[in-house]
Amino acid sequence: MFSNGKELIKFIKDEAVAFVDIRFTDVPGRWQHFTMPAHGFSEDAFSEGLGFDGSSITGFQAIEASDMLLIPDASSAFIDPFMAHKTLVVICDVKDPLSGNWYGKDPRLVAKRAEEYLKSTGIADTCYMGPEAEFFIFDQVQFNTDPYSYGFKVRVADAHTDGEALGDGYWTRTKGGYYPCAPSDKDHDLRSEMVLNLEKVGVEIEIQHHEVAVAQGEIDMRFDTLTRVADKILKYKYVVRQTAAVAGKSVTFMPKPLYGDNGSGMHTHQSLWKGGKPLFYDKKGYAGLSELALNYAAGLLAHGPALAAITNPSVNSYRRLVPGYEAPVNLIISARNRSAVIRIPMYSDSPKAKRIEYRAPDPTANPYLAFAAMLMAGLDGVKKGMEPPKPTDKNLYTLPAREARRIKTLPGSLDESLDALEKDHDFLLEGGVFTPELLESFIEIKREEAASVRLRPTPSEYALYYDM
């Protein structure tokens, strides 16, 4: 960890770094980058910035106001384990060169402002987030969106595809992938390689395992503060994809790439602390939760429909969030119950371990925006003293219809989530954390994505209606 530019420049020279890779994040949540020879990277970059064309970045500037600056964050630097020549990566924040102000649409700065706002409220001084981002590993992927040939095909070593197994006769049955040993778990060594590469770039890993679906994996990182863990999610996605690519495979973080099997979520554990002490624990409270924690959870549930636009921001997200299937859509709180949107893990009685798990998000979310939005929703619940709906410890997937109708649920489509966000977003604007301009750009981008899918007929429609 480097505290300033001077320390980083010294490291570059001492370690004979050949290149510096400059990275930042667009509005949808993809890393963007350019690379410069290390000898051209100086301390001036930390004060004067590095110029780039903001009009070429999704969700940023119009062409008539395209010049923008990147300000490196020395504390974010790490050596990229995949580059042929020794390359140091540094993550940057975005600044407007004319006003000299930090850029309101920079997702990373939204996360930083959320942490600053938390401190300003006096409620807490630290928000910890612990995301669990699942993914699929495919051996072959083909897809086509041509008007006359529309569809996709994937092949995986641990599944029967086209009536055949690609591998050695051992495979993962549908919904049978949770914790099988080799030889059925064919990606164990690949996931272990991913873990080693993640730890090289400063992402501390707790466990890795095969997930429920065919070809699905999960690697769990240790929790961290909000902005730092958002940085780590982008490192995580980069490293997992790169490691798979080196092995001749590919990884997708799509929530629902396969019909009939489980999808990928990004369950996010979260807690508030103040002065080094946890605030979510009360031995006498429901599931060991303090009143503050229940208020925080109530804020997440109250703003759940609007949050979904940010935490589940793809059309594909809503192939996973379907009532009655494996993903939680019921806006309710419950201890141990994985069918509720908010679950209270009960593994430990330690006050430090007490947290809530918001189970709706998926890994197509921009982590800076998603984590900031969840914090802002929770804080709104605390400030307003919101109470969550009565907890239920029943299996919400099997409730009688009359009882199920009384429970509010997440929206059923991206368009519905965006409608909710347009109506309910004032809580995000508190303290200037999100800006109206950012939300407008985000909604516009996502409306276009939803329309592009809605306009296209699918193979399933041919199967259903071609002979009508």
N, C-alpha and C positions, 0 to 999 in steps of 0.2 A: 504494500500500500504506500503510495507516494502522497505527500502532503502538499507539494507545490511543484511548479514547473521546473525550478532549479534542480530539485532532486531527480525529476524524471529525465532531464537532459543529461545529467551526470550518469544515470543508469544506462541511457542509450549509448553513451561513449564508452563506458566501462565494459559493457557487454557486447560491444561491436554489433549493435543492431543495424541492419542494412536499410530497413524501410519502416516508415510510420504510416499506419492505416487509420484514416480519420473516419469515424462512424457516428451516425446520428439516426433518428427515427422519424419516419413519416407518420401521417395521421392514422392510417390503417394499422400501423404497428410493425412495418418491415424495416430492417436495418438498411441504410444506404451508406455508401462509402466511396472514398477515393484514397489513393496511396501516393506518398511522396518519399524521395530518398531521405534517409535519416539526417544527412548533412544539411538539408534545407529546412529542417524543423528546429526552431529556436524558441527561446523564452518569450520572444515577441508574440508568438501565437497565443499565449495565455492572456495578453493584454490587448493586442490589436485584432486578434481573430484571423480566421481563414475564410476567404470569400467563396461563395457558391451561388448557383442559379436556383433561387427558390421557386421559380415558376415551373421548373421541371420536376418538382417533388409533389406527390399526390397530397392534396389538401392544403398546400402552402400558399404561395403568392401568385398574383396575376402577373402577366408578362411585363406590364408597364412598371412594376415595382418588384423586380425579380432579384435584385442584389441583396444578399443576406450574408451574415457572418456566423461562423462556428467558433465557439470558445471551448477549447479542450478542458476536460476535467481530469487533472493529474491522478486523482485517487482511483479513477476507473481503469487505468492502464493494465494491460496484460500481454503476454507473448502469445501470438497465435500459433497453436501446435500443428497447423496444417500447411503453412506456407513453405515453399521450397527454400526461400531465403529468410533469414531471421527477421521477423516483422513484429513490431509492437503495435498493438491496437489501443487507441484512446477514444473514449466516448465523449461526445461534445454536446453542449447546449447551444441554442440558437439565439442570436441577437439581431435586432434591426440596426443597420449601420447609420441611418439618418437620425433616428430619435435617440439611439444609444440604449434603448430599453430592451429588456429580455422579450423574446417573441411569444405572444399570447397563444399561438397555435402549436408551440413545441410541446409534444406529449411529455417529454422528460421533465420539463419545467412545471407542468401541471402536477406531477407527482411531488416535486419539491415544494410547490406552493401548498399542497395539501398537508405536508408535514409541518410547514411553517404555521398554517392556519390552526392545526391541532394544538400546537404550543400556545398560540394566542388565545385560545378559548379557556385555558387553565384547567380543562378537563383532564388532560393527560399530556405527556411530552413525547411519547414514543408509541408508534403503531407497528406491531409485528405482523407480517404476512407470511404464510407458509403454503404456497401453491403446489398442487400435485398435477402436473401436466402429462396427460396420456397421449400416446401416438401409435401409428401403425407402421410396420416395416413391410414393404412390398418388394418382390424380386423383379417384377416387370409391371409397367404401367403404360396403358395406351388410352387416350381419350380424344374425341373429335367433336367439335361443335359446328361443323359444316351443315348448312341447311338441309342437305340431302344425305347426310351420314352423321347421325348424332348418337353418341353413346360412349361407354368406357369399358375397359377390360383390365383386370389386375390378376397377377399370379403370385402365389406365395408358397414357400417351401413347406409350411406346416399345415396346409389345407388341401382338400380335394378341389381342384379347379378343372373344369371341362371333363369331369369324371375321372381325373387322374391325379395322383399325388406327384409333385415335382421331386420330392425327396426319396427317402429310403423305405417308405411304407408306414412310417409313423407320422401321425398328424394330430392336429388339435380339432376336437369336435366343436360344433357351433355352441357357443356359450360355455365351453368347457376348458377355457384357457387359464383359469385362475390357479396359479401355483403348480402346474405340472412340471415334473422333472424331465431331464433329457432321457431318451432321444426325442420326445414329443416337443420339448422346448428347444427349438433349433436356433433361437437367437440369443441364448444365454451369453456366449462368448462375445457377441457383437455388443450387447448391452454393457457387459463388463468393460469392453474397450471404450465405450461411450463414457462410462463412469471415470475411467482413468484420465480421459481427455478433459472431462468437465473439471476434475480436481486440479488439473494443470492450469486452468484459467481462473481458478479461485472460487469454484462453485462446490461447496461442501455437500457430499451426498450421504444419505442415510441408508437407503436400500434401493435395489432394483429387482424387478420381477416381471414375469409374463402377466398380462392382464386377461380379463374374461374372454374377450373376442379373439378370433383367429388372427394371428400376426400382430396382436396388440401388446404394447409394452408400457411400462411405467418406471421412471427413475425419480425418486423423491429427494429433493434438496432440503437442506436445513433452513428453517425460517430465518428471516432477517428483517431489517427495517424497510419501510415501504419502497423508497426509491432504489435502494440497493438490491432488493429482491426482484424489482422490475428489470433492472440491468441484468440480473442473473437469468431471468426467464429468456431474454433475448440471446444471452450467451448459450443457454441450454438448447434453444431451438437451432442455433447455428451449429453447435458442436454435434448434436445428435444427427442432424442432416449430413454434415460433413463426414462424420465417421461412417455413416451408412453408405455414402457415395464412394468412399475409398474402398469399401467392401463390395461395390458393384450393386448396391441396393438403394432404395430411396425411402424416405420417411415422409409421412403426411400427418399434420396436426388437424386435419378436417375432423369435425365432431362425428360425422356419420358417413364414412366412405363406403360401408358395406350394408346391404339390406339384410335384415333378419338376425343381426348379431349386435352386440353392445357397441355403443359409441364412446368417443373420448371426451372426457370432461377435464376441467381444471379446478377441482375442489380447492377452496381457499380457506385455510385456517387463519384466524385473526384474533388479536387481543390488544388491549391498551394497557400501557404502563405509565407510572409517574414516579420520578425520583428513584428509579430502580425497583419499584414495587408493582406487582401485578394488580390490576383493578377489576378483573372479571371474576374473582373468586369470593364466594360466601358459602360456608359450609351448610348454612341453613336454607339457602336458596334452592330453587328448582334445579336439579342436576348440578348443584354446587355453584350456580351462577349468582353473581351479585346483581343488585337492582340496576346498576349502571350497565352491566352486560345485557340484561333483558331489555333495557331501553334501546341499547345499540342494535340488538337483534330485531327489535320492533321497527326501527328505522329502515333496516335492510328489507324487511317484509313489506312495509308500507310503500316503499319506493321500488319494490321488486320489478314491476312491469316496465318502468322507465330504465332501471338499471340494466335490464336484459338487452336493451339496444347497444349497450357498451360492453357488457360481460359476455354476450352471445351475439356478436355483430355480423354473422354471416347467414345467408339463406340456409345453408347446410346445418346451422346450429339448431334449427327447428325441426330437422329430421330426427334429432336426438331428443329434443324436449317434447315428447308426445305423451299425453296422459295414459296411464296404464302400462307403460313400458319401464325400462330400467332407470331412466333419468328422472330426477325429482323435479316436479313442476308445482307441487302444492306449497303455497306460501304459509308455512306453519313451522313451528319449532318442536323438536323432540330430542330426548336423550337416546343416544345409540342408534336411532332409527334412520337408516339410509334412504328411506322413501320420502323424507321431509326435506324441504329446501335448506333449512338450517338444522344441522345435527350437532349435538353436544357430545364430543368424544369422552368416553368414561374409562379410559385405560389407566388413569392415574388420579390420585387424590391430592397431588401436590398443587398448591396455589399457582405455582409458576407454569404448570401444564394446562391450567384451565383456559379454555378458548372456545370459540364457536367455529363451526365449519360451514361455510356457505357453498352449497354443492351445485348450484346452477351454472357457474361460468364454464367456458370451454377455452381451449388454447388458441382459437382464432382471434381472441381479444387482444387489443393493444394493452400490455400489462400496466403501463404507466397510467393510462386512462381508467382501466378497470379497477385497479387497486385504489386509486384516488377516489373514484366514484363510490366504491363500497365504503370507504372511510367517511366520505361526506354524508352518505345516507345514514350510516350508523351514528354519526355525531348529531345529525338532525333529530334522530330518535332520542338521544341523550338530552339534548337541549330542551326538547319539548316534552320530556317525560313520557314518551310513548310506551304503551303496554302491548306486548305481542298477543296474538290470539292464544286461547287456551291450549297448552301443549297436548299433544296426543302421542301415545306410544303404540298405536295400532299400525298395522301394515296398510299404508294409504293406498296401495295399488289394488287392494281387495275390499275397500269400503263399499257398502251398499250405495246405490245411486243417489238415494235421498240424502244420505249423510255426506257423500262426496260433494254434492252440489253446494253445500254450505261453506266449503273451503275455497278460498280464492286461489287462483292459479296464475302461472306465468302466461304471457301472450303465446299464441299459437303460430306466429309468423314474424319475420323481421319487420314487415310493414306495420303490424300491430304494435310491436315494441317501439318503433320509431314514432308512431302516433302518441304513445304514452310518454316518450321522452319530450316531445314537443309540448305536451300539456303539463308535464311535471319535471321541471329542471331548475327551479329557483334554488333548491338546496345545493346544487352544484356550483352556483354562481357566488355563494357566500365566500367572503374573503378574497374574491377575485381568483379563486382556484381554477375554475373553468371560465373561459371567456365566451360571450355570445357568438363571436366570430368562429371560434373553434367548433362549437356545437352545430352552427349552421353548416360549416364545411363537412363535418362528420355526417350529418343527416343527409346532405346532398349526395355524398359519395355512396352511402348505403342505400338510398332510394334508387340510384342508378343501378347498383348491383341487383337489387330485388327485381327491378323492371326487366333487366336483361335475362333473368331466369324465368320470370313469369311469362314472357313472350314466346318462349320456346316449348314446343311439344316434346314430351319425353317418350322413351321406349315403352314405358308402362301404359301410356295413353294409346299407343298403337295396339298393344295387347288387349286392352279393354274395349276399344271402340272402333277398330279398323273395319270390322264386319257389321257394324250397326246399320 
